[in-house]
Amino acid sequence: HILVQDRVLVEQLKVILKALKFNSVTVHTLKPGYLDSAQQLAMLLMREEGVFLVHPPASVRRRAGGSAARSLPDFFSSVSLILSKARKDVMRLLAKCVPIFADAQYTQKREQTLLALYKYGISGAFILKKQESLAKMSPALKKLRMEEQVMERYAEIREYLEGYLPYREDALSVIKEKKEEVELSKRKAQAEKLMQEGREAAERKEFEKAITAYKKAIDLMPQKPEAYMESGHVYVRVKMYPQALYRYRQAEEVSRAIPEPNKEIGNVRVLQVKDRIANGESPKSRQVLRLLDEAVESFGAALNKAEKLAPLHAEDSRQLNAEAVSRIAGEILKLNLEETLGKRHPKVRELGALARESFQRVSGGDISDLPPDQLLFLGLAAVDDGDYDGAEELFFKAAESKDHFTDACTEINYLGTVLRKQAGAKGAITLYERLLELDPPNRAPVNFNLSVAYVVEKRDLDAAAAIVRAVYTDPGLPKNDLFYKNTQIYDVLRNVVTLFAKASRQGASAVVPQNVLKARQLQDRLDAAVASDDGKEAFRLVALIGTKMPDFFELEHVQASKPIMRYVRGKAKELAASSKPDMVRLSEILTQAAAKEKSRAVPKRLIAHTDFRRQVRELLASDATPNKAAGLLTKALVCHPECLDGPEFYTDKDILALASETSKRLKNVDMDKIEHFYRLYGLEDAGQKAGTPKGRKPPPAKKRPQGGKQ
């Protein structure tokens, strides 16, 4: 239903709605009087169903002559009064109405209008851009310009309808929620408590609870932007973008000087672009380009505000503007729009230029001896330009600052992901390994990303160790959906979970024969003596073993120890020349063991297992962090899983305790999700790679919440 005073707009709406395939459009001639038009609308609302596009008279005539201006809320207040006298459901009927008019300040005016009208049940308003008058144009030019104006209006009306119609049925419930929020405005003492409740609920992924808590907090402190912003973040996580934009614009309204609301509006527009393109829309479509224009505009506003930031007190020497610009400009460079649009897309270049130019204005263009936050920005700019070596140098230089160490480690981890995708996994592996040498606070996600890179390079043993180090460091890591995004690690992950579960289960009930226990303990002592170059202790043990257990040196797990057998061969030659019978006898025992080793061909996997086991024991005896020992124990199990079937593995209580603790920390891994993937793609055999079967596509991976990093 069209009930509009502006005749030009009426004609435009008729053409546009027809083009949009609306089959039932009724144009009502609006009565000229203010109160008459209010009465007319009330009667139509009681009689007809559908959406009413309403543009009422702007003034009412006075009895004494002249006229008085009336606002939209005044008009709908009059309609509401008429409906209430008729004992009708006022809010249900007025929810059919959508005010439509043109205004020069359409973006700001729309939010103000909606806030003023929500109490009447009106949840939408189509506020259009002002169009130039065609009165003084020539007929030919007028006709051409009329067609252009209709096309401009077409884009506006279509966007409004796309945003309004899907939520129309829920409009009243949304409005009632807002009214309930207003009624809570007196509970100011609970504001911070509600904010904390919202954060905790969002962390638990209880988004409805978080949204409710933030709604209450907004009414308790309506002049503070924090609740609006955090509420917007939650809406973004659940992809309720219109609600998120509404919150961010509210934050901008109450705190116009801060850049964060504008920055987040830009982020939402970018997310909308990515979603549209992922759903098959062209990067050059009008809607995508419009969203990109708004993103550029919002980021530009954020950077302009950031440039103007200054300390509140003269004694504060911080460069707040440079810090803020570096942070926001850095986030812009990490949008990764080039992956969606291509590096040559004009908006990708425009955003990159916007970030760099703003940074140059606050930094003065001198990159020598820059503060760490600016080094981080330049590093991100280098990543954006594909200068990965330069980015690495800048990030590690920034990491020298204690105050910026965490941020620098985060960006280095990000660089590793970019390297793996753009330049290959080898460079990423080198970078991650260098970062881990710094003992970064984010070593869990770094090890996770390192594991992915190892798998890409087909280094599954190293990948297994890295993924275990990651989860041992942060057992909560598998609770994040991003943990399961890279399906190529599933095979490695399933293997280590299975092995440690078996080690823990069997270790709890294992009964080791005394002769096996004694032999393994002697081997461990001899291994340690040889490794530490303690020749005196090593020879004492060899002499003791040669006397008490002469067959010891021919045991397979002993001959799998390269350091022991190297010592045995050397000592056999040395003792052969001795004049003492007992030493000659010992030489014969050692020579026989060396010959047995040569003819036996000890399996390489057992040799590797023995070496890793020795390293595990060394780490457990030192002050090293246990996650490193867990990584080496992983290698010991993966390279020789048969070790779990023999009693020798269960002789060391410290190793068993480490295996049990590792298994406990791996329990957060969602094996049901992994097994479902295997069943879905017919990868029932654990030996198969968890990649994508030929001819099939994997299920879509869930995307990362804004602000989080792995």
N, C-alpha and C positions, 0 to 999 in steps of 0.2 A: 504494500500500500504506500502510495506517495502522497503526502500531505505537506506540500512545500510552497512557500510564498514566492520564492524566486523562480520566475518563469523560465529563465535560461537554464537554471539548474534542473528544472522539471524535464525540459526537453533532453538535456544531457542524460539524465537518469533513465528515461524511456529507451534511448538508443543503447545505453550501456547494459541495462538489465536484459534487454532482448539479446544482445550479443553474448551475454553470459548464460543464455538458455533458461532464463526464468520465464516459465510459460504463463504464469498467472500474475500479472502486474496491473494494479488498479490505480488510476490517477484520480484523486479527489480534489475538487476545486475548494481551496481553503477560503473560508468565510473571512471577510476583511476585518471584522472587529476582533479585538483581543479576547474578550470574554466569549464572544460567539464562537471563535475558533477553538477555545478551550472546551466549550460545550459540545462542539462538533466532534472533536477528538474523543471525548469521553463516550459519546454515543457509539462511535465506530468501534471503540475498544470493547464495548459490551456486546456488540453485534457480530463483529468479524474476528477471524483468526488470522495469524500470520505476523509478519514483521512490518512495522510502520516507520517509514522514514519521515521524520517530522522537522519542519522548519517554520516555526510560528511567527506571527507579527512581533516586531521588536518593541512596540509601544502600545499604550492604551490611552484612549481619548478621555479627557476630563470633562465633567459636566459643565464646568465654568469656561470651557474652551481650552485649546492647546492639547498637548499630549505629554505623557510621562513615560520614560524608558522603563522597560521591564526585561529582566534577565530570564534565561532558560529555567533556573530553579523556580522563579516566580510563576512562570507559565505552568510548569508541571505541578506546582503547589496548588494552583487553581483547579487543574484537572483532577488532582488527588482529592480535593475537597468535594468536587461534584460526584466522584465515584463513591466516596465514603458515605455521602448523603443517600446514595442509591443502594447502600448496604452491599457493596461489591468488594471482592478481594482486591484491594487497591494495588498492592505490590505485584500480584500476579498479572493484572491487566497492564500496568505501566511497564512491566518487564518486556512487553511487546515493542516498546518504543525505542527508536534509535534517533536521537537528534542529529541533524545533518546541516552543516553550514560551512561557509568559508571564513578563514581568519588568517591574518598575516602571521601571527605567532601560533601557528597551528600545533606545533609539537608541544610547547609548554601549556597551551590553552587546553589541550585535550585532557591532560592529567587533572588540571584544576576543575574542568567541567565534570569529569567523572566523579571526582571526590564530592562535588556539590550535589550530584544527582543520585548517588547510590542509595540514599535514604528513601527515595521514592520507588525503588525497584528497578531503576534504569542502570544497566551494566555496560552499555556501549555508547559511543558517540563518534560519528564520522565527521571529523573536522578537517576540511579541505584547504588546500593552498588558495590564496587569492589569485584570481586571473584578471588579466588586463581588460579594460573596456574596449569593445569593438565599435562603439557608436560612430566615431569619426573616420573609420576606415572606408576605403573604396569597396564596392560590392565584391569584386574579384578577390581582393586581399582579405576581406571580411570572411568570405566563404572558406578560403584556405585556412585562415586562423581559427575559424570555428571548428573545422575538422581536427586541427592540431589540439585544440583545447579539449575536445571530446576524448582524444586518445590519452591526454594527460589525466583527465578525470577517470578514464577507464582503469588505468593502472592503480590509481588511489582507491577507487571503489572496490576493485577486485581484492586488493590487499586487506582492506577493512573487512570485507565479507569473509575472507579466508580466516581471519583472526577472530571473527565474531560468531559466525554460525555454528562451528563445532562445539562452542562452550555455552550456547544459548540456553540449553535445557538446565544447566547447572547454575545459571546466573543468580537466581534467587538465593540459593544456598550460600554462594560466595558473598552475596550482599549481607545476608544474615550473620555470617561469620565476622564480617567487618563491623557490624553493629555491636556484636558481642565484644569485640576488641575494644571499642570505644568505651563501653561500660566498665572496662577494667582499668581505666586511666588513673584511678585513685590509688592503685596498689603500687606505688613507686618504690617502696622498700623492697619489693621482690624482684626488681628489674635484673640485677646482676645474677641472682639465683636462677631466674628463668633463662638468661643467656647461657649460663653454664649447663643447665639442663638441655638446652638446644644443642650445644656442642657435643655433649656426651651422647645424646640420642643420634645425632648425625654420625658420630664415630661408630655407633653400633648398627648403623644403616636403618635406624628406625626413623625414616624421613618424615612421616606424618607427625610423629611426636615432636620432632625438631621444628617443623613448620609451625605447629601449634604453639610451642614455647616461644618462638621468635615473634609470632603474632602478638602474643600477650606482652612481650618485652617492648615491642614497638609502641604500644599504647602507654606503657609505663614510662617511657622516656622518648617521646615523639620528636624531640629536637636533637637527638643524638643519632649519628649515621650508622653506628656499629650494628644495631639490631637489623636495620634495613639491609645492610651489606651481607651479614651472615645469613639472613633469610634468603637473600638472592642467591648466595652460594649453594644453599640446599636445593633451591628450585633448579639451578643449573645441573646439579648432580642427577636429578630425576628428569631432566630435559623438559621441564615446564618453562620454556623460554619466555613467553609473554608475562608470566608472573614474576620471573626473575628481573626482566626489564623494568617492570613496574616498581619493584623494590629498589633497584639501583637508581631509578629516576627520583624516587622519594628521597633517597640518601643525598642525591645531588641537590635537591630542593632545600634540604635542611642544612647542608654544609657545602656551599658553593665553591669554597676555596680549595677543598681537597681534590686531588686528581683521581682517587680510586674509583668513584662511581662511573666516571666517564670511561676509565680503562676497562672496567668490567662490562659496560655496555658494548664496547668494541669487541671484547672477547666473546660475548653472546652472539653478536652478529657473525663473527667468524665461525663459531660452532654451527650456526644455522646454515651458513654457506657450505660447510663440510657435509652436513647432513643432506642438504639438497643434492649436492653433486654425487654423494654416495648412493642416493636414490635414483640416479640416472639423469639429473638435470644438467644442462650444458653450462660450463663455466662462463659462457658469454650471454646467458639468458638475462633478460631485463631484471628479473627478480634477484638473481645472484649479484648482478652489478649494482643494484640498488642497495643490497645489504652490505656489499663491500664499500660503497660510498659512505654509508653510515658508520662502518667500522673505522674507516680512515678519519672521518670527521670526529668521532668519539676519541680515538687515540690522539688525534691532534689537540683536542681540547684538554685531555689529560696531561699531555706533555707541556702545553702552555701553562697550565696551572702549576705543574711541578717546577717549571722554570722560575715561577714567582715566589716559591716558598722561601721563607727566611726565618731564622731563629727568633723566638719571642723576646729573648734577652740579649743585650749587647755582649755579655761575657760568654755567650754560647758561640764557640768558634766553628761549629760544624757547618759544612756546606750542604745545607738541607736540599737546596735546589739540585745540586749536582748528584747527590745521593738518590733523590727521587727520580730524576731523569734517567740516571744509569739503570735503576731498577726497572722502570716502566719500559724504557727503550730496549732493555735486554729481554723483557717478556715479549715484546713485539717481534723481536728477531727469532724467538723460539716458537712462534705460532706454527711453523712448518707449513705455511700456506703453499710453498712451492711444490710440496708433494701432491697437493690437491689441484692446484691451478697451473703448475709449471713455472719454472724460474723466469720465463719471459713474459708472463702475464703482467700487464701494466700496474695492477694493484699490488702485486708482490713487490715490484720495484718501488712503487710509491710509498708503501709502508716502510720498506728498508731505508729509503732516503729520508723519510720523516724522522725515524729513530736516530739516524746518524747526524742529521743537521741539528736536531735539538741537543744532542750530546755535545756537539762541537761548540754550540753557543755557550753552554755552561762550563765547559772544560777549557775554553780558550784555544783549543786545537793543539796544545802542547802535550805530547804523549810521554815525555820524559819525566820520570819520578812521579807518576800519577798515583793517587790513593788507590787502595785495593778495589773499592767498589767500581771505580772507573776502569781499572784493569779487567775486571770481570765483564763489563759491558763491551770493551774492545775485543775481548776473547769471543764473546757471542757474535759480534760483528764479523770477526774472522771466520767463525764457523759458518755464518750465513754466506760469506764470500767463497767458502770452500778452502780456506787457508787453514787446514787442520793443524799443521806444525806450529804456525803462529799462534793459534788459539791455545794449544797445549802449553806453549811457553808463557803466555799471559796468565793462564789459569794457575799454573804452578807458582808463578811469581806472586800472584795474589794469595796463594795458600801459605805463603811465608808470614802473613799477618795473622796473629792469634785471633783477632776479632772477626776476621773474614774467612777463617779456615774452613768452617762448615759450609759456607756458601760456595767457596772455591771447590771443595770436594764434590758438592752437588753438581756443579757445572762440568767438572771433569768427567763425572759419571755420565752426564748427558752427552758430552762430546764422544764418549766411547760408543754410545748407541748410534750416534750419527755416523761415526767412522765405520761401524759394522755394516750399516745399511748402504753407505755411499762409497766407501773405499775398500771394504773387505774386512773380514774378521781378524786377520793377523795384526793389523795396526791397533785394533781395539784391544786385543789381548795384551799387547805390549803396554798400552796405556793403562789398562786396569791393573796390571801387575805392578806398574810403577806407582800407581795411586795407593795400592794396598801396602806398599812399603812405608807410607806415611801414617799407617794405622788410622784411617779416616773414621769419623763417627758413623758414616753410612756404609760401613764395610759389608753389611748384610746385602743390601741391594747391589752393591758393586760385585760381590761374589756371585749373586744371581745372574747379573748381566755377563759376567765373565764365563759362567757356565754355558750360557746360550752361545757365546762366541766360540767356546771350545767345541761345542757340538757342531757348529757350522764348519769348523776345521776338521771334523771327524776325530777329535781328541776326546773320546768318550770317558777315558779314565780320569783325565784332568777335569772334565765336566762334572763327573760324579763327585769328585772331591770338592769342587767349588760349590755345588748346590748344597752339599751337606754343611760346609762351612757357613753358607748363607743362613740356612734354617737353624743351625746350632746357635749362631749369633742372635738371631731374632726368630724364635719359634712362632711368632704371630704372622710372619711373612706369608705363609700359605693361606691365611684367611683373606688376603687381598685377591680380588678377581684377576688382577694383572699377573699374578703368579702363574696363571694357567694360560696366558695369552700365547706364549711361544710353545706350540705343540711339539716342536722338534725335541724338547727336553723330556717329554713324557717317558720315553723308553728308559733313559738314564734314571729318571726320578722313580719310576716303578721298581727298577732293579734295586736301588739303594734302600728304599723303604722295605722291600721284601727281605733283603739280606740282613739288615739290622734287626728287623722283627724276629728273624730266625735266630740270630746270634743272641739276642736278649732272652728269647723263650727257652732255648736249649741251654744257655749259660746258667739259668736259674736252677736247673735240675741236673746238670752234668756231673757225672762221677768219673774222676780221672784216676786210672791205675797209678800206684806209687812209682813204678819204674818209669812210666811216661812222665810223671810230674818231676821226678828227680833228673831225668835226662834233659828235659826242657829248661829247668832251672840252671843246670850246669851250662847249657848252651847259651842262655841269656847272660850269665856271668862271664863266660869266655868271650862272647861277642862284645860285651862292654869293655873288657880289658884290652882286647885287640884294637877296638875302635879308638880307645883313648891312649894308645901307644904305651900301655902299662906292661912292658915286657916281662917284668918280674912276676906279676900276678898271672899273666897269660901262661908263662912257662910252668908256674906252680900248678895251675889248673890242668894243663896238658899232662903233666907228669902224674897227677893224682888220678885223672880219668884213665890214662894208659894202664895204670896199676889196677884200679877198681872196676872199670868198665871198658875193656879194650875194644868192644864192638861199637862203642859210642860214635867213633869217627866214620863209621860206615852207614850210619842212619841217614836216610834220604833228606830229612829236614835239616840235619847238621851239614851235609854236603851241599845243601842249597845256600848256605851262608858263604858268600864269596870272601869276606874278610877272614873267617876261620880257616877255610881251605887254603887261602893264600899263605897264611901263617903256618899251616900244617906242612905244606910243600917245602917252605923255606927251612923250617925246623928239622924236617926229615933229612935233608942234605947236610945240615950242620951237625946233627948228632951221629951221622953215619961214620964220621971220622973219629968219634970218641973212643977212648980206651976203656971206658967203664961199661961193663956188661949190661947193666940196667938201662943205660942210655942207648946202647946199640939195640937192645930189645925194643925200646920206645921208638927208635928210628924205624925199625922194621914195621911196627904197627902203623906209624904215620905214612910210611912209603906204600904199604898195602892199601891204606885208605885213599891215598892220592891216586893210585892205579884204579881203584874201584870207581872213584869219581870220574876219571877219564873215560872208562868203558861204559859207565851207567848212562850218561847224557841226561842229567837232572833237568826236568821240565823248566823252561824259562819262566813260566807263570809262578812256579813255586819259588824260584830264585828271587823274582820280583817281590812276591809276598813276604818272604823272609826279610828282605831289605827294608820294606815299608814297616814291617812289624818292629824291627830294631829301632827305626826312627821314631815310631810311636812311643816306645819305651823311653827313649832319650828325652822326648818332649815332656812326657808325663813326669819324669824325674827332675825336670827343670821348672822354671817359673813361666814358661810359655803359656799363652792363652789356650784353653782346651779345644777351641774350635779348630786350631791348626792340627792338633793331634787327631781330632775327629776326621779331618780331611784326609790325613795319611792312613788312618785305619780304614777309611772308605776305599782307598786305593788297594790296600791289602786284601780286602774282601772281594772287590770287583775283579781284580786280576786273577784271583784263585778262590772262587766261591766254594770249591770242594773242601777247603780247610775247615768249614763248619761241620763237616761230616766225620772228622777225626777228633780224638781227645786232646791232641796237642794244642789246639786253639784255646782250650778252656783252662789252661794251666796258670794264667796270669790274672789275678783278681783285679788289678788296676785296668787292664785292657777290657775285662768283662764289665767293669763298672762304667767305663767310657762307652762301650757298645750299648749298654742298657740305657744310659742317659741320652745317647744320640737317638736311639729308637723312640724314646719318650718324646723327644722334641720333634721328631718327624711325624708324630701322630696327628698333627694339624693338617697334614697333606690330605686333600680331598681325593682319596683313591677312587671313590664312586664316580667322580667326574672323569678321572683318567680312564677307568675301565669302560665307562660309557662311550668315550671317544674311540677306544679300541673296538668295541662291539659295533659302533656306528659305521666304522670304515673297514670292518672285517680284519682288524689287526689282532686277532686272538693270540697269536704267537708272540710271546714277550721278546723274542729275538728280533722281531721285525721293527723297523724304524717307525716311530709315530709320526710320520710325515703324511702328506696328502696322497691317497691312492690315485693312480692314474685315471683320469676321466671323472674325478669327483672333486667337489669343492669342500673345504673344511667349513665348519660352522663359523659364523661371524664372531670375531673376538670382541669382547666388551671394551669400550674405549676408556682412558684415564681421566679421573675427575680433575677438574681444573684445580691446579695447585699442588696435586700430589705428584711424586717422582719415584721411579724405580731405577 
